[in-house]
Amino acid sequence: MSPILRPDRVLALALLGLAVGVSTPAAAQPDAAKLYADNCATCHHEARTGGQGPALLPVSLGRIRKTEVVATIRDGRPATQMEGWKDKLSEDEIQALAAFVLTEPKVQPSWTFADIVASRETHPDPVVTKPMWTADPLNITVVVEGGDHHVTILDGDSYEPITRFPSRYALHGGPKFTSDGRYVFFGSRDGWISKYDLWTLTVTAEVRAGLNMRNIALSSDGRWVAAANYLPSTLALFSADDLSPVKVLDVADEKGAPSRVSAVYQAPERKSFVAALKDVGEIWEVSTQGPAPSFEPRRIAVDEPIDDFFFDQGYRHLLGASRDGDKAVVVRLEDGKTVATLPLPGMPHLGSGISFTHHGKRVIAAPHLKEGKISVIDPESWTVIDTITTSGPGFFLRSHEKTPYIWADAMMGRQKDGMQIIDKETLKVSRVLTPTPGKIAAHTEFDRSGRHAFVSVWEMDGELVVYDAETFDVVKRLPMKKPVGKYNVFNKITFSEGTSH
Ligand code: DHE
């Protein structure tokens, strides 16, 4: 007999199901893959690797919440070509699409040398001998506005924006400046490197180094750019002149186990790039010396993978945080020996570490991401000399040689709206500023003189609050879209005391 049920029996069974709490057959779920192919693939690529719009892969979307993804699909993103889909898709379809882009694809997409070459664009740059504007070129502050993915170039004396332009999606890490302060390089989480001429206010070249990138570094002679990638697992090297790719290193340990690259920085005194590997116990150093470097990596063995690191002042040692976030190792770069191990619980974020003068001696400070603490380390004895207790875990520290204070946020704690002012001598929080009560306060940068400090109110309708760094009076408030980070040209190119990498 046929197993087909008569309609009256289906109704009866459904009612029975309701009565006994058994679920009825679910309404058909939207086919997210088809919805994506029909509506999103044209701009974001059928493999979700990005095109006109950003890559829609979990790794490149970063720490975004599903509610944000849903809101973007539903309402679009202002000042971009991303329109809202609420009139064309149902709420269920929008939810299904959001879940889809937050799910890892079955096969990870590839990004080859040929893809890198094909992605590169160059743009004409007017020939000039000085900036096309009149502000102090070394007191320019570059503001990355994460809220709507723009960059504002700010006159550091008048606090007036000189220009504002759309950036690539989700810039991450500090932009890197050429030593004359003219060009700045930005890196985005979805792999784009952009070279920008501050004098002519022009993006001169762009290239996509990978699908998920951590950060970029510029060599001390300004000739090479290195990109640290998670996907694919590569360290990619480019000419800083026009961003043409010169070499892509597949990153793997000596036995061939592949590894993501945690971060790459220049080591000016050593004329090299140093990269930490996230999945294997090696640090790589790549020399940038000579007219045509081979970029062959020197492998330095360490006991555990390194997540994040900082150098001492002369770039003789590297202080690296372990992936478990409970200790740090000190590696002497000259001979690659691990010379000390420090207990650093609470996930120290050495990428936003700073060094400063404490009782006449240079020390290193790093915030902890999991607890309201800042470790202060003596780079001669490699011991933790103090642990500053703050009101909650924070991300960023900043200071300047001309100020007696460190400014530290607590943006991941309960008092997110406070900026803590820490005395460099007593290592105690001497006061807490609240730029806007109830709104996240984060990331500080100083002007070149150290007399003024810029603090972010980290909201979509946020602000840049300019403080007098001596009186702590508010001097100006500039509306900004989630100003993630600020970078003063002078402080960055002089490696000012109190700035991160
Ligand atoms: Fe960052 C710098 C790693 C999450 C904003 N961050 C850095 C650097 C590293 C790093 C290694 C130094 C690179 C450089 O300057 O060249 N960041 C990490 C992480 O591992 C972590 C915890 C997890 C992740 O998802 O990547 C992380 N970072 C974040 C964020 O969620 C932040 C707050 C928001 C965002 O935009 O992603 C964030 N990171 C920043 C900023 C800097 C940064 C603004 C540059 C700070 C500076 O002043 O130089």
Residues whose N, C-alpha, C, O or C-beta is under 5 A from the ligand:
A	BS01	DHE	R63 L171 H172 G173 G174 N215 I216 S262 A263 V264 D308 G351 V484 G485 S500 H501
